[in-house]
Amino acid sequence: MQHDTHSFIVVATGLDWHSGDLESRFYDAGCDDAGVSVVRGEILVDFAREAPSLDEAIESALRDVARAGATVVRIHR
């Protein structure tokens, strides 16, 4: 089955972004296909995820973000 790359941003909170291990925390949780940044106190996890559909890409990303310990606020498609 062919997988397309889907781009979207998950906005999250609930982690101490001053701790210095934010990127590795997301990477270790399975977000190795995303960049992590902080804007106005919100964590932006910018994905380029391969999956059969956008919905499946987002579902798997949400699981990974939760595994990192963050709380999802919204998704930008």
Secondary structure, DSSP 8 states (H G I E B T S, - for coil): ---EEEEEEEEEESS-TTSS-HHHHHHHTT-TTEEEEEETTEEEEEEEEEESSHHHHHHHHHHHHHHTT-EEEEEE-
